[in-house]
Amino acid sequence: MEATSGPTVVYARSQALNPSVDSAVPMFDESELMFELGLWLAGIESFLRLKSAGYAEVTGINSAERDYKREHRLTHATLIRCSRLNFRLRRTRRALQDSLSSGFLAENSERLGLTLRDAILLSEGLGKCGKVEYGGWISWSKTMRESLAASDEARLLIASAEEAGASFLPPELISLLENKPLVFVDQAELEFILPQFARILKWLSVVGRMLRDDEPLKPALLIFSRVHEQTSELIEYIDRRLSRFPDEGAQLFGSLDGASYTAALELKKVYNQELVGLVNVRPSPTVYARIETAYSLLNDSFQQIVTSFARLIDPQISTLDLFPNFCIKLDQSLLLREDLSSVLRIVQRAEQDPDKGVLDELKNDLGGLLGNTMRYLFYKDRETIERFGEEIFAAGDKKNLAPILHRFGAYLETLLGQVNMRSVLADHPFEEQKG
């Protein structure tokens, strides 16, 4: 199950359905447009509902005293994005002269366009203020949420995006559910829960695409807002189900309990650490690093949760069977772990006996790490290793090198421990080599 891409450009199909359409004019896949538009509308709702809590922590400043202009800019930019997507959708609908099964016609798109136009005009008015005060932000947020809630077109698109997400299950898992049924209660439970996790993975896949395509990443906070709501609601449902579960020794109970614990833990890591204060962060490398980490933590852990449920049907199935991209991550993580371990052993040797032979070996292995497997680390860790590498290569004598090696060794030990905690390595325990 690969990450989704942006709306696909279609030329020939539109001309075949309507010969009057100029084949040189790009058209877009209407289902993908509907998904993207529904996703961003839902993201706006959740972002405003959360009032960006956790994204804009400012030490020593009361929430009622700080400036909300950055939150406003993010929302305003997303409203404009939605307006553009809606324009493309309306143009596609008219050109194809063919209604979608959802019934979202060009007329629906026109009405949504008016709703978005009014929202953008109101947003522009608020943006003209030098500072977006707390009262103004809360009032405007409420107005936007009520406007989207009152729009039948917005509700239809959000529901369509949710439905598309729910179908984002691996084909192998769908086949298992259809061909190897469990007892009725367990089957019903999985058929309800698995689409919820699939929806979260589908929405996270858009963040993955944004990372790969080097798109502006702060708007991803709106998607993370929706993922936060979806995951929190799912955890609450699972916890209620566990409290009424008749047999705590059942396999399903164990899977539900593990899913709730894992999801809650990863949610805390992401929203209480990685994304805290991100709305106020300006340097692009820092934004990239933290979004990348948040995405990887949630995506990998939720794929593992889906696999744990699939094992109730087929105990032999693995995450690699369901998510082929997991195999790539596994191979990369194994190579990375091996290189980090090798460099750490040489650093420890060099710290004890920094003779020329050991230092040459260190520089050679470190150069290999920097030029090869280091790209499998998170961005923030790559920066740190590069800085250590520069210090080691620039060190003029053993006296200057000793404290650098000590700090680098301590850092590598910590980093190796973090790599070993990756979910893709859960079934591949680390065996330390002596050297």
ZIDA-V260718 format. One record per pair of residues at least 12 apart in sequence whose ideal C-beta (glycine too) atoms are under 6 Angstrom apart, sorted by sequence separation. I is the first residue (numbers start at 1). J is the second residue. D is the distance in whole Angstrom. If there is no record, write none. Layout:
i: <I;I>
j: <J;J>
d: <D;D>
//
This chain:
i: <11;94;278;307;350;392;14;93;207;391;126;242;304;307;346;90;207;274;303;346;9;10;238;10;52;90;274;275;346;370;89;203;274;303;388;7;8;239;7;238;343;86;342;343;366;8;203;270;7;119;235;7;86;343;86;200;270;119;235;269;270;166;169;235;168;200;339;266;166;231;266;83;166;168;44;82;165;168;339;266;115;231;165;336;40;165;196;335;262;79;336;40;41;79;112;40;111;228;262;79;332;354;108;259;76;354;37;36;33;104;255;255;351;33;350;351;33;255;102;347;28;72;251;347;348;30;347;69;28;67;68;27;67;186;27;344;68;64;217;220;21;217;340;18;17;18;14;211;14;337;293;292;292;207;333;289;345;288;289;333;333;48;204;330;204;329;48;48;201;200;45;197;197;41;41;42;41;38;190;304;37;38;38;39;301;34;38;300;34;35;35;180;173;176;176;78;74;78;172;173;172;170;55;1;47;50;47;43;46;43;46;43;46;42;4;3;5;3;3;70;54;57;55;57;54;55;56;55;56;52;1>
j: <23;106;290;319;362;404;27;106;220;404;140;256;319;322;361;106;223;290;319;362;26;27;256;29;71;109;293;294;365;389;109;223;294;323;408;28;29;260;29;260;365;109;365;366;389;32;227;294;32;144;260;33;112;369;113;227;297;147;263;297;298;195;198;264;198;230;369;297;198;263;298;116;199;201;78;116;199;202;373;301;151;267;202;373;78;203;234;373;301;119;376;81;82;120;153;82;153;271;305;123;376;398;153;305;123;401;85;85;85;156;308;309;405;88;405;406;89;312;160;405;88;132;312;408;409;92;409;132;92;131;132;92;132;252;95;412;137;134;287;291;95;291;416;95;96;97;95;292;96;419;378;378;379;295;422;379;435;379;380;424;425;141;298;424;299;424;144;145;302;302;148;302;306;154;157;158;158;157;309;423;157;158;160;161;423;157;161;423;160;161;164;313;310;313;314;219;218;222;321;322;322;322;221;170;222;225;225;222;225;223;226;226;229;226;205;205;209;208;209;279;271;276;275;277;276;278;279;279;280;279;323>
d: <5;5;6;4;5;6;4;4;5;5;5;6;6;6;6;5;6;5;6;5;5;5;5;6;5;4;5;6;6;5;5;6;4;5;5;4;4;6;6;4;5;6;6;6;6;6;6;5;4;6;5;5;5;6;5;6;6;6;5;6;6;4;5;6;4;5;5;5;6;6;6;5;5;6;6;6;3;4;5;5;5;6;4;5;6;6;5;5;6;5;4;6;6;5;4;5;5;6;6;6;4;5;5;5;4;6;4;6;6;6;5;6;4;6;6;6;5;6;5;6;5;5;6;6;6;5;5;5;6;5;4;5;6;5;6;4;4;4;5;6;5;5;5;6;5;5;5;6;6;5;5;6;6;5;5;4;4;6;4;5;5;4;6;5;5;5;6;5;6;6;6;6;5;5;6;5;6;4;6;5;5;5;5;5;6;6;3;4;5;5;5;5;5;5;6;6;6;6;6;6;6;4;6;5;5;5;4;3;4;5;4;5;5;5;5;4;6;4;5;5;5;5;6;4;6;6;4;4;6;6;6>
//
